[in-house]
Amino acid sequence: QQTEAAATSNTTEPQYDPNKPISESFNSYAEFALHYFPRIHFFDKYFTIVLFIIGFPGNFISFLVWSNKRMYHGNSAAVYLAALSLNDTVVLAIALFRDLTRTWAVAYSL
C-alpha cells in the first residue's frame, strides 16, 4: 500500500488547488495552458509562427513600397500606411517576445 501511495504522489501532472494562486500550482504559463487547454495551446504555438513568417517580410515590403519617394510624394495616405507597417512590425516583435517567453518557455535575462 505504501508503494502505491508513493507512486501516486510522485505524479508529474500538476493539480490546481483553488485555495492557492495559479502561479503556485504551475511553474509556467505553458504548463498551465498545456494542462487545461492543450488544443488551444497547440494552435497558439504553431499558428503564430505562420503569422510571424508572413508578417515580418510583408510589413518590410509594405514599408519599402509606401516609403518610396514616388509613392509618398503628395500622398498623405502613403505616409500613414508606411507608419502603419512600421507599427505592425513593432507589434509583431513584441508578440514574438511574448510567445518565446510564455508559449515556448524560452528563458531570457537582461
C-alpha positions as CSV (number, residue, x, y, z in Angstrom):
1,Q,0.0,0.0,0.0
2,Q,2.8,2.4,0.8
3,T,4.3,1.7,-2.6
4,E,1.1,2.6,-4.4
5,A,0.7,5.8,-2.3
6,A,4.3,6.8,-3.1
7,A,3.7,6.1,-6.8
8,T,0.6,8.3,-6.9
9,S,2.2,11.1,-5.0
10,N,5.1,11.2,-7.5
11,T,3.0,12.1,-10.5
12,T,4.4,15.0,-12.5
13,E,1.0,16.3,-13.6
14,P,0.2,19.4,-11.6
15,Q,-3.1,19.7,-9.9
16,Y,-4.9,23.0,-9.5
17,D,-5.7,23.9,-5.9
18,P,-8.5,26.6,-5.8
19,N,-7.1,27.8,-2.4
20,K,-3.7,28.7,-3.9
21,P,-2.8,31.1,-6.7
22,I,-2.3,29.5,-10.1
23,S,1.4,30.5,-10.0
24,E,1.9,28.1,-7.1
25,S,0.2,25.2,-8.9
26,F,2.0,25.6,-12.2
27,N,5.6,26.6,-13.0
28,S,4.8,28.5,-16.2
29,Y,2.0,29.7,-18.4
30,A,2.9,27.0,-20.9
31,E,2.5,24.3,-18.3
32,F,-0.9,25.8,-17.3
33,A,-2.1,26.0,-20.9
34,L,-1.0,22.5,-21.7
35,H,-2.8,21.1,-18.7
36,Y,-6.2,22.9,-19.3
37,F,-6.2,23.9,-22.9
38,P,-4.0,21.6,-24.9
39,R,-5.6,22.2,-28.3
40,I,-5.7,26.0,-28.0
41,H,-2.1,25.9,-26.8
42,F,-1.1,23.8,-29.8
43,F,-3.0,26.2,-32.2
44,D,-1.4,29.3,-30.5
45,K,2.0,27.7,-30.6
46,Y,2.1,26.9,-34.3
47,F,-0.3,29.3,-36.0
48,T,1.5,32.3,-34.6
49,I,4.7,31.1,-36.4
50,V,2.8,31.4,-39.7
51,L,1.8,34.9,-38.7
52,F,5.4,35.8,-38.0
53,I,6.7,34.2,-41.2
54,I,4.1,36.2,-43.3
55,G,4.0,39.3,-41.1
56,F,7.7,40.4,-40.9
57,P,8.5,40.2,-44.6
58,G,5.1,41.6,-45.6
59,N,5.4,44.6,-43.3
60,F,9.0,45.2,-44.6
61,I,7.9,45.1,-48.2
62,S,4.9,47.3,-47.4
63,F,7.2,49.8,-45.8
64,L,9.5,49.8,-48.7
65,V,6.7,50.3,-51.2
66,W,4.8,53.1,-49.2
67,S,8.0,55.0,-48.3
68,N,9.2,55.1,-51.9
69,K,9.7,58.7,-52.9
70,R,7.4,58.4,-56.0
71,M,4.7,56.8,-53.8
72,Y,4.6,59.3,-50.9
73,H,5.2,62.5,-52.8
74,G,1.9,64.4,-52.1
75,N,0.1,61.4,-50.8
76,S,-0.6,61.5,-47.1
77,A,-2.2,58.1,-47.2
78,A,1.1,56.6,-48.2
79,V,2.9,58.2,-45.3
80,Y,0.2,56.8,-43.0
81,L,0.5,53.3,-44.5
82,A,4.3,53.4,-44.2
83,A,3.9,54.3,-40.5
84,L,1.3,51.6,-40.0
85,S,3.7,49.0,-41.4
86,L,6.4,50.1,-39.0
87,N,3.9,50.0,-36.1
88,D,2.8,46.5,-37.1
89,T,6.4,45.3,-37.2
90,V,6.9,46.5,-33.6
91,V,3.7,44.8,-32.5
92,L,4.9,41.6,-34.2
93,A,8.3,41.8,-32.4
94,I,6.5,42.3,-29.0
95,A,4.3,39.3,-29.8
96,L,7.3,37.2,-30.8
97,F,9.0,38.0,-27.5
98,R,5.8,37.2,-25.6
99,D,5.4,33.9,-27.5
100,L,9.0,32.9,-26.9
101,T,8.8,33.5,-23.2
102,R,5.2,32.3,-22.5
103,T,4.3,29.7,-25.1
104,W,7.7,28.3,-25.9
105,A,9.1,28.8,-22.4
106,V,12.4,30.3,-23.6
107,A,14.2,32.0,-20.7
108,Y,15.6,35.5,-21.1
109,S,18.0,37.6,-19.0
110,L,18.6,41.3,-19.0
